[in-house]
Amino acid sequence: MRDIMFPKPTTGRPRPPTGKRQMREKRTAQTLIIFGLVLAAVELYVICVNF
């Protein structure tokens, strides 16, 4: 009964992402990079326009 209420913590390293999960993480990373570049461009535009 105690094992059901308090499961043993898993040991070892987590499995590397595979398949769909890996593709989703790659797409998310690419989206964040593009968002960062667009944000940097907008900031530079705002700074240059105010001078």
Secondary structure, 3 states (H helix, E strand, C coil): CHHHHCCCCCCCCCCCCCHHHHHHHHHHHHHHHHHHHHHHHHHHHHHHHCC
